[in-house]
Structures are given as structure tokens and as C-alpha cells.
């Protein structure tokens, strides 16, 4: 614009220093730990403790939009709590249900083990560390290939490389058959780690130089059989038969692993399922309805950090995630019961004793009069308290007897 002043920002009242945000990520995390069901910014604002100049729900909305989604924040919190030279790393993904969401950005169709079908939701890839007593999430990614580009296997490799760079030296890396591709297996081996995974029945292996055949047709021993996996090298395969007859093949690059050690690692592998099952009801990771991808990722990240606090509390006190969550609600129930607000207008403790004529009506075998005026007065709200005929034990049957319904005159 000519003159050079048309678009210039004029000095004014807003030229001072920027105001600080009214709520922090830790405020939202505390809310996720405590809330029994609703996980909205409005509810976060409503449930704040009394204070001066409380933030409105818009402050929590801006919090989810303002913070840069960064899984490194989770690692900074969990790093002092893990023993990098001990335990195992477990990687798996889970679908966060968004069955009816049509406008939430990272929602796509994914396989859900819970529903045993393909459903709409957000796919969360998690890397957790466990030593059998603790299960602590160390890294995660939201799988959104249409927007981000990387596949699940790309995320798998990136999580392994990040763990190696951070100095982890686990006894084993555990994952299911979805991630048992050759490139993934080789990456674990290149890092000098041991893996335990599941192989599909059609994977080609060579037993005793008899040529490559599907593993499902070979005589694999329950205690382990050494075979040559095509494209990889020698591995040890275990055949496990479940109670319902399903057959699974577990494979490891540790050729000296025995069945007892495999069972111990398989038990630790199940901890990632416990983590995902607790993350959903205890930290409300599925219940945020914001639409933008940035806000959803921030909510998921803070829900995982909320689980980290619950998990550490479990380890240090012995109270499970569910008991810790229930304990918070239980305290709220106890506080309400000590000063309950939802009461009826009348209470039997405040009922007055009516005059002698009402007692005479009871003794004669019924209500004080034949017009049910005692009951009608209560129904219409005209009586301050019921007559003695309605509260004495001898007339308890009369209380449950419905009074005639009267219609107001037009």
C-alpha cells in the first residue's frame, strides 16, 4: 500500500510481553488420571480445584493445539525409571476405537483384535520395557500412513534404532508375527540382540538340508528345532499348541534357548497386551473427540504419560492401575456421602406426629378419612409431612396402596 503505513502494526496495549499459558500438560495428565469417564476440555475446566483466575475450557483446547507432539517427552520421564541393561523390549500396536468418527483426521480403518474385524480407529504403535514386575512405555508412534508416509515396519525399525541409540541392551526383543519380516529380524540381529517372534505356517525353512518347505508341514519339536530360515539363516523354532488346538510357531535367533526360557519370555511378551488394555479405561486414550491430528496426538501422548504415573505407582505401592483409579473415585464418593446434596424435600426423621384424630383413624383400620386426603396432600405437595396413618407400622400396607388419581378441573 502506498505510503508504507497501511499494513504496519500500530503500537498498542498488546505490545507487552506474552502471557503465560494458564494450564500445563501436567494439569491435563492429572485430569486424565482422575476422570472416571469424560475426557473433554470442558470437563477438565469444570473439575479444577478452587483457585483465582481459573483457566476456561479454551485454555485446555489451546494446550492440545499448542504443544508439539513429541514422544521424546515420554522418554525423558521414563529414562530414570528403566534399567537399560536389564529386562526386555516389547513392541506391538493397538487400535483405539473411533467407530463413529467421521471428521477426526488420523482415523482410518484398522484391524482390531477386540472386535476381530476391521474397524475405524487410530492405530497406536508402542514400545515398552518390562522386567516382569514393571511395564513402562518408552516410545510410541501414531500410524497414519496417508499423511505421514512410513509403514508399520518403518516405524518398527525406527523404534529399534532409537532404542539402540539410547543405550538399551535388552535380554530380548519380543514382537508378534506381523513384524517378523526378514528386514526386521536382521535389524535386531545387527544390533546384537535376541528376538522372539511368531512365524506363520507358510514361512519357508530348511530342516536337515531337505529343501525349503512350509514350516507347518515339518516335524517341529515342542522343545525347539533348529532350522534354516530362507533369507536369514539358522533359527530355533518352537511348536506351541494351545488348549483349543491352535498351533503357533515361535522363532528365535538364540539357538541355545530352551523351552523354559521361551515360556518366561512369552509371559513377559503378554505385558504389552496388559498395557494396552489398561491404557484405554484408566487413561481415557480413546475418549478424546478433538478433530485435528495434532490435538489427537497430544492427547494420546499425555494419556501414555498418565499411564506411566499409574504404572510407577503400581510398582512402588502394590496398588494396581485399576485400584488407583478406583481409589480416586472412591474418595469423591466418600466426600459426597459426607455432605450429600441430592435429597428429597421430606425425610422420615423430620415427620411430625399428627393430632389425636389422625391416630383414631389409624386405630379404626385405615387412613384418617375415606377420601384419601392424607395421601393426596402428599402427592400434590400441600402437606408439610404425612399423617401418622401413613407412617405407623400398622398402616404400612396402606402406604403402598395407590391413591385414586384425580384430574384437575378444566
Backbone torsions as a table, in degrees:
resi	resn	phi	psi	omega
1	UNK	NA	136.9	-177.5
2	UNK	-63.0	146.1	-178.2
3	UNK	94.8	-23.4	173.8
4	UNK	76.2	7.4	-177.6
5	UNK	-115.3	-6.9	-174.5
6	UNK	-65.8	-37.8	-177.1
7	UNK	-103.4	2.6	-178.8
8	UNK	-72.1	145.3	179.4
9	UNK	-84.4	118.0	-176.5
10	UNK	-77.4	145.3	176.9
11	UNK	-65.6	145.0	-179.0
12	UNK	-163.2	-159.2	-174.9
13	UNK	-73.3	-17.5	-175.2
14	UNK	-95.0	13.8	-179.3
15	UNK	-85.6	0.2	-179.9
16	UNK	-75.0	-176.2	179.7
17	UNK	-65.0	150.3	-179.7
18	UNK	-64.4	141.5	178.6
19	UNK	-76.2	149.7	179.3
20	UNK	-79.9	149.5	178.5
21	UNK	-64.1	144.8	-176.8
22	UNK	-81.7	-19.7	178.1
23	UNK	-134.3	149.0	-177.0
24	UNK	-113.5	171.6	178.6
25	UNK	-62.7	-33.0	179.4
26	UNK	-67.3	-30.5	175.7
27	UNK	-63.9	-43.3	179.7
28	UNK	-68.8	-37.2	178.1
29	UNK	-63.9	-44.1	177.6
30	UNK	-61.3	-37.2	177.5
31	UNK	-64.4	-42.8	179.7
32	UNK	-64.3	-35.4	178.5
33	UNK	-67.3	-37.2	-171.6
34	UNK	-90.2	-32.5	-172.5
35	UNK	-67.6	133.1	-178.9
36	UNK	-79.0	-23.8	-176.1
37	UNK	-149.5	-60.9	-173.6
38	UNK	-71.3	132.4	178.5
39	UNK	-127.7	64.9	-179.3
40	UNK	-121.1	159.5	178.4
41	UNK	-66.3	-33.9	177.3
42	UNK	-62.2	-45.2	-179.5
43	UNK	-69.1	-33.9	176.3
44	UNK	-62.1	-38.3	178.6
45	UNK	-72.1	-37.5	-177.7
46	UNK	-68.7	-30.1	-172.3
47	UNK	-95.0	14.6	-179.2
48	UNK	-73.0	147.3	175.3
49	UNK	-68.4	156.0	-178.5
50	UNK	-59.9	133.8	178.7
51	UNK	-164.7	168.8	179.4
52	UNK	-83.1	134.9	175.4
53	UNK	57.6	59.5	180.0
54	UNK	-68.5	144.2	176.9
55	UNK	-69.7	143.0	175.8
56	UNK	-81.6	175.0	-178.1
57	UNK	-64.0	-25.5	178.4
58	UNK	-62.9	-29.4	179.0
59	UNK	-66.1	-37.8	177.3
60	UNK	-72.4	-35.5	175.8
61	UNK	-62.5	-44.3	177.9
62	UNK	-66.1	-31.4	177.6
63	UNK	-60.3	-45.3	-179.4
64	UNK	-67.1	-26.9	179.6
65	UNK	-90.1	-25.4	-172.7
66	UNK	-80.1	-42.2	-174.0
67	UNK	-71.5	140.0	174.6
68	UNK	-78.8	122.1	178.8
69	UNK	-59.3	116.7	-173.2
70	UNK	-144.0	102.7	177.7
71	UNK	-62.2	-16.3	178.3
72	UNK	-63.2	-25.9	176.9
73	UNK	-62.4	-40.6	176.5
74	UNK	-60.8	-43.6	-177.3
75	UNK	-66.7	-35.9	178.0
76	UNK	-61.5	-32.4	178.5
77	UNK	-79.1	-35.2	-173.9
78	UNK	-88.4	-19.1	-174.8
79	UNK	-56.1	-43.0	179.6
80	UNK	-70.1	-10.6	-173.5
81	UNK	-98.9	-12.0	-176.9
82	UNK	-105.2	157.5	174.1
83	UNK	-110.4	104.1	-169.8
84	UNK	-65.4	-25.1	-179.2
85	UNK	-94.1	9.0	-177.9
86	UNK	-133.5	171.4	175.6
87	UNK	74.9	-171.4	179.9
88	UNK	-131.3	159.6	173.0
89	UNK	-106.0	133.8	-178.9
90	UNK	-123.9	129.8	179.6
91	UNK	-122.9	133.7	177.9
92	UNK	-161.5	167.9	176.7
93	UNK	-124.2	159.0	-179.5
94	UNK	-144.5	148.0	179.5
95	UNK	-97.7	123.8	175.6
96	UNK	-87.8	117.7	-173.1
97	UNK	-62.7	127.1	168.2
98	UNK	-137.9	62.1	-166.9
99	UNK	-62.4	-32.0	-174.2
100	UNK	-115.4	11.1	-179.1
101	UNK	-79.9	128.3	180.0
102	UNK	-117.3	-16.7	-175.4
103	UNK	-118.4	0.8	178.6
104	UNK	-80.1	126.1	-166.9
105	UNK	-62.5	-50.7	-174.7
106	UNK	-81.0	13.1	-179.1
107	UNK	-84.0	126.5	175.8
108	UNK	-140.2	-177.1	179.2
109	UNK	-92.0	125.1	-177.9
110	UNK	-136.6	158.8	174.5
111	UNK	-73.9	135.7	178.9
112	UNK	-121.0	120.2	175.4
113	UNK	-67.5	-28.0	178.2
114	UNK	-65.3	-46.9	-179.2
115	UNK	-90.8	-11.6	-177.4
116	UNK	55.0	42.5	178.5
117	UNK	-164.0	175.7	176.7
118	UNK	-86.8	125.6	-177.0
119	UNK	-133.2	168.7	175.4
120	UNK	-82.4	133.4	-179.3
121	UNK	179.4	-175.3	176.8
122	UNK	-110.1	127.5	-178.6
123	UNK	-91.5	123.0	-177.5
124	UNK	-111.7	122.2	177.1
125	UNK	-100.8	124.2	-173.3
126	UNK	-123.7	142.0	170.2
127	UNK	-118.0	121.6	-176.8
128	UNK	-124.5	151.8	175.4
129	UNK	-110.5	137.8	178.1
130	UNK	-146.8	146.6	173.5
131	UNK	-116.7	14.7	-177.8
132	UNK	98.3	-29.7	177.7
133	UNK	-103.3	-32.9	-179.0
134	UNK	-118.0	146.0	171.0
135	UNK	-127.5	110.1	-173.3
136	UNK	-124.6	119.9	176.4
137	UNK	-69.4	134.5	-179.3
138	UNK	-114.5	-22.3	-177.2
139	UNK	-159.9	157.8	179.0
140	UNK	-161.8	162.2	171.7
141	UNK	-147.7	146.7	170.9
142	UNK	-90.6	123.6	-177.2
143	UNK	-85.0	109.2	179.6
144	UNK	-138.8	74.9	-173.1
145	UNK	-62.4	-39.8	179.9
146	UNK	-58.3	-30.2	-177.8
147	UNK	-98.9	-42.2	-173.8
148	UNK	-91.1	-36.8	179.3
149	UNK	106.0	-48.1	-175.5
150	UNK	-64.4	145.2	174.5
151	UNK	-84.5	176.4	177.1
152	UNK	-62.3	-39.6	178.8
153	UNK	-66.9	-35.0	174.7
154	UNK	-62.1	-42.7	177.3
155	UNK	-64.0	-38.9	179.2
156	UNK	-59.3	-49.6	-178.9
157	UNK	-63.9	-39.6	-179.8
158	UNK	-66.0	-36.9	179.8
159	UNK	-68.9	-38.1	177.3
160	UNK	-64.6	-44.5	-179.5
161	UNK	-63.5	-39.8	179.1
162	UNK	-65.5	-40.2	177.9
163	UNK	-64.5	-39.2	177.3
164	UNK	-64.1	-43.0	179.8
165	UNK	-64.6	-31.4	-179.5
166	UNK	-81.6	-2.9	173.4
167	UNK	94.6	15.5	177.8
168	UNK	-70.9	138.7	174.4
169	UNK	-132.6	69.9	-173.5
170	UNK	-72.3	156.4	174.6
171	UNK	-67.7	-27.8	179.2
172	UNK	-164.8	158.4	172.6
173	UNK	-115.3	125.4	-172.6
174	UNK	-115.4	135.3	178.6
175	UNK	-161.5	163.7	-175.9
176	UNK	-90.2	-177.5	-173.5
177	UNK	-65.8	-18.5	179.2
178	UNK	-61.4	-31.7	-175.9
179	UNK	-105.5	20.8	-175.4
180	UNK	-92.5	25.5	176.2
181	UNK	-67.5	161.1	-175.0
182	UNK	-61.4	-41.7	-177.9
183	UNK	-62.6	-39.2	179.0
184	UNK	-67.5	-42.9	179.3
185	UNK	-63.1	-40.1	-179.5
186	UNK	-68.1	-35.1	179.5
187	UNK	-65.5	-40.8	176.9
188	UNK	-62.0	-43.8	179.4
189	UNK	-64.4	-40.1	-179.5
190	UNK	-63.8	-29.7	177.6
191	UNK	-79.1	-3.0	-179.7
192	UNK	79.1	22.8	-177.2
193	UNK	-106.7	164.0	175.3
194	UNK	-100.6	136.5	176.2
195	UNK	-114.8	155.2	170.1
196	UNK	-137.4	118.6	-175.5
197	UNK	-141.9	-179.8	179.4
198	UNK	-110.6	138.7	177.4
199	UNK	-111.4	143.7	175.3
200	UNK	-74.9	158.5	-173.5
201	UNK	-67.5	-15.6	-178.2
202	UNK	-97.3	6.6	177.7
203	UNK	-67.5	136.7	-175.2
204	UNK	-88.6	125.6	178.0
205	UNK	-135.4	159.9	179.8
206	UNK	-115.7	120.1	178.4
207	UNK	-108.4	116.5	176.3
208	UNK	57.4	40.4	176.5
209	UNK	56.6	35.1	178.5
210	UNK	-95.5	10.9	-178.4
211	UNK	93.2	157.6	-178.5
212	UNK	-77.1	127.5	178.6
213	UNK	-139.5	161.4	177.8
214	UNK	-62.5	137.2	-175.7
215	UNK	-63.6	-24.5	-177.7
216	UNK	-69.6	-16.2	-178.6
217	UNK	-103.9	2.7	-177.8
218	UNK	-98.3	152.7	178.0
219	UNK	-78.6	88.9	-179.7
220	UNK	-93.9	129.6	-177.4
221	UNK	-82.9	147.6	178.6
222	UNK	-63.8	-29.4	179.4
223	UNK	-83.1	-2.0	176.7
224	UNK	111.4	136.2	178.0
225	UNK	-133.2	132.4	179.7
226	UNK	-84.7	124.3	178.9
227	UNK	-132.5	172.2	177.4
228	UNK	-108.5	114.2	179.5
229	UNK	-81.6	128.2	-176.4
230	UNK	-60.8	126.4	178.6
231	UNK	86.0	-5.4	-177.1
232	UNK	-122.3	-59.8	-176.6
233	UNK	137.9	-164.7	-177.2
234	UNK	-70.3	137.6	175.5
235	UNK	-139.9	165.2	175.2
236	UNK	-111.3	127.6	-175.7
237	UNK	-114.7	135.7	176.8
238	UNK	-114.1	139.2	176.8
239	UNK	-103.7	121.0	-179.2
240	UNK	-118.7	128.8	179.7
241	UNK	-112.4	121.7	-179.1
242	UNK	-78.6	175.1	-178.0
243	UNK	-65.0	-31.4	-180.0
244	UNK	-89.0	8.1	174.5
245	UNK	94.9	-3.4	178.6
246	UNK	-69.2	139.9	-177.8
247	UNK	-108.2	130.7	176.3
248	UNK	-125.3	147.5	178.8
249	UNK	-117.8	118.3	178.6
250	UNK	-103.4	137.0	-174.7
251	UNK	-128.4	146.3	177.7
252	UNK	-144.7	154.2	175.0
253	UNK	-90.2	0.0	174.3
254	UNK	-87.9	99.5	-174.2
255	UNK	-69.9	-15.6	179.7
256	UNK	-95.0	1.3	-177.9
257	UNK	-66.5	135.6	176.8
258	UNK	-104.3	175.6	-175.7
259	UNK	-64.7	-36.0	-178.8
260	UNK	-64.7	-42.7	178.5
261	UNK	-68.1	-36.5	177.8
262	UNK	-62.7	-41.9	179.1
263	UNK	-64.1	-38.4	178.0
264	UNK	-64.2	-41.4	178.3
265	UNK	-69.4	-37.4	177.9
266	UNK	-62.5	-35.9	177.1
267	UNK	-65.8	-39.6	177.7
268	UNK	-70.3	-31.2	178.6
269	UNK	-62.2	-30.2	-178.9
270	UNK	-68.5	-16.1	-177.7
271	UNK	-63.5	-28.3	178.8
272	UNK	-67.5	-30.7	175.6
273	UNK	-69.2	-40.6	177.2
274	UNK	-63.2	-37.8	178.6
275	UNK	-62.1	-49.2	-179.1
276	UNK	-65.4	-36.9	-179.6
277	UNK	-70.0	-31.2	177.9
278	UNK	-82.1	-30.7	-177.9
279	UNK	-62.2	-33.8	-174.6
280	UNK	-75.3	-53.1	-179.0
281	UNK	-80.9	-30.1	-174.1
282	UNK	-86.4	-24.5	-176.9
283	UNK	-122.9	4.5	173.8
284	UNK	54.6	40.4	-176.9
285	UNK	-68.8	-22.8	-178.4
286	UNK	-91.1	-11.5	-163.8
287	UNK	-99.5	11.9	176.4
288	UNK	-88.8	131.5	-174.4
289	UNK	-109.9	15.9	176.3
290	UNK	-65.8	152.3	-171.6
291	UNK	-93.0	-35.8	-172.7
292	UNK	-72.9	149.1	179.5
293	UNK	-64.5	-38.3	-178.8
294	UNK	-62.2	-46.0	-179.7
295	UNK	-66.4	-39.7	178.5
296	UNK	-63.9	-42.7	-179.7
297	UNK	-65.3	-39.1	177.3
298	UNK	-66.2	-40.6	177.7
299	UNK	-61.9	-44.9	-179.8
300	UNK	-62.6	-43.9	179.4
301	UNK	-61.6	-41.9	180.0
302	UNK	-73.8	-28.7	173.6
303	UNK	-65.7	-39.3	176.8
304	UNK	-66.4	-38.7	176.7
305	UNK	-67.1	-31.5	173.9
306	UNK	-65.1	-41.1	177.3
307	UNK	-63.3	-37.5	178.3
308	UNK	-56.6	-41.1	178.4
309	UNK	-67.5	-40.9	177.8
310	UNK	-65.4	-39.7	-178.6
311	UNK	-67.1	-40.7	178.4
312	UNK	-67.9	-36.8	175.9
313	UNK	-62.3	-40.2	177.5
314	UNK	-60.3	-44.7	-176.7
315	UNK	-69.0	-37.5	-174.3
316	UNK	-86.6	-24.6	-176.3
317	UNK	-115.5	-21.5	-176.0
318	UNK	88.0	-3.8	176.7
319	UNK	-85.7	124.3	-175.7
320	UNK	-66.5	169.7	178.2
321	UNK	-57.9	-43.7	-176.8
322	UNK	-68.7	-38.8	179.7
323	UNK	-67.8	-39.0	177.6
324	UNK	-63.0	-42.3	178.5
325	UNK	-65.9	-44.6	179.6
326	UNK	-65.0	-34.6	179.9
327	UNK	-61.7	-36.6	177.8
328	UNK	-65.6	-44.8	178.9
329	UNK	-66.7	-36.5	-179.8
330	UNK	-62.7	-38.9	177.3
331	UNK	-64.1	-37.8	177.5
332	UNK	-65.9	-39.3	177.8
333	UNK	-65.0	-42.0	179.7
334	UNK	-63.3	-41.2	179.2
335	UNK	-65.1	-38.1	179.1
336	UNK	-67.9	-42.2	-178.0
337	UNK	-65.7	-26.0	177.7
338	UNK	-74.6	-19.8	178.0
339	UNK	-148.7	60.1	-176.8
340	UNK	-62.0	140.5	-175.9
341	UNK	-105.1	-25.4	-176.1
342	UNK	-94.1	92.9	-179.7
343	UNK	-124.5	154.4	172.1
344	UNK	-72.8	162.1	-177.1
345	UNK	-66.7	-34.0	-175.5
346	UNK	-115.4	152.8	177.2
347	UNK	-138.1	143.7	-179.9
348	UNK	-59.5	-27.3	-179.4
349	UNK	-67.8	-20.7	-176.9
350	UNK	-106.1	3.4	-179.2
351	UNK	-65.0	137.2	178.1
352	UNK	-90.4	153.7	174.8
353	UNK	-84.5	127.7	-175.0
354	UNK	-85.2	169.3	-174.7
355	UNK	-61.4	173.4	-175.1
356	UNK	-64.2	-30.6	-179.8
357	UNK	-65.4	-30.3	176.1
358	UNK	-68.9	-40.4	177.7
359	UNK	-62.8	-39.5	178.5
360	UNK	-62.2	-36.2	177.8
361	UNK	-65.5	-36.0	178.4
362	UNK	-67.0	-45.0	-176.9
363	UNK	-64.2	-25.7	178.5
364	UNK	-78.2	-4.4	173.4
365	UNK	99.1	57.7	176.7
366	UNK	156.7	-158.2	-179.4
367	UNK	-78.8	169.3	-173.5
368	UNK	-61.5	-29.3	176.2
369	UNK	-146.1	173.3	-174.4
370	UNK	-86.7	-2.2	-178.3
371	UNK	-98.1	5.4	178.9
372	UNK	59.1	29.7	-176.8
373	UNK	-62.1	-30.0	179.6
374	UNK	-63.3	-44.9	-179.3
375	UNK	-74.1	-40.5	-179.8
376	UNK	-61.8	-37.6	179.0
377	UNK	-63.0	-37.7	177.2
378	UNK	-67.3	-42.7	-178.6
379	UNK	-63.8	-38.1	-178.1
380	UNK	-83.2	-8.8	179.8
381	UNK	79.4	16.4	-178.5
382	UNK	-86.0	-27.0	-177.0
383	UNK	-87.0	138.4	177.1
384	UNK	-75.5	-25.4	178.2
385	UNK	-163.1	155.6	-177.4
386	UNK	-74.5	154.1	175.5
387	UNK	-70.0	167.5	-177.9
388	UNK	-60.7	-28.3	-178.3
389	UNK	-64.2	-22.1	-176.9
390	UNK	-95.8	-6.4	-176.5
391	UNK	-122.9	-7.6	179.7
392	UNK	-79.6	148.3	-179.5
393	UNK	-57.6	-34.1	-176.8
394	UNK	-67.0	-15.7	-178.5
395	UNK	-117.5	23.2	-178.6
396	UNK	-61.6	-32.7	178.1
397	UNK	-66.9	-32.9	-179.5
398	UNK	-69.1	-26.3	-179.8
399	UNK	-66.5	-43.2	-178.1
400	UNK	-77.8	-9.0	179.8
401	UNK	-77.6	122.9	-176.8
402	UNK	-68.1	138.4	176.9
403	UNK	-81.0	155.0	177.7
404	UNK	-59.6	140.6	178.8
405	UNK	-85.3	123.3	-180.0
406	UNK	-108.1	144.1	179.3
407	UNK	-103.1	140.6	177.8
408	UNK	-69.9	142.2	179.6
409	UNK	-68.2	135.9	178.5
410	UNK	-75.9	NA	NA
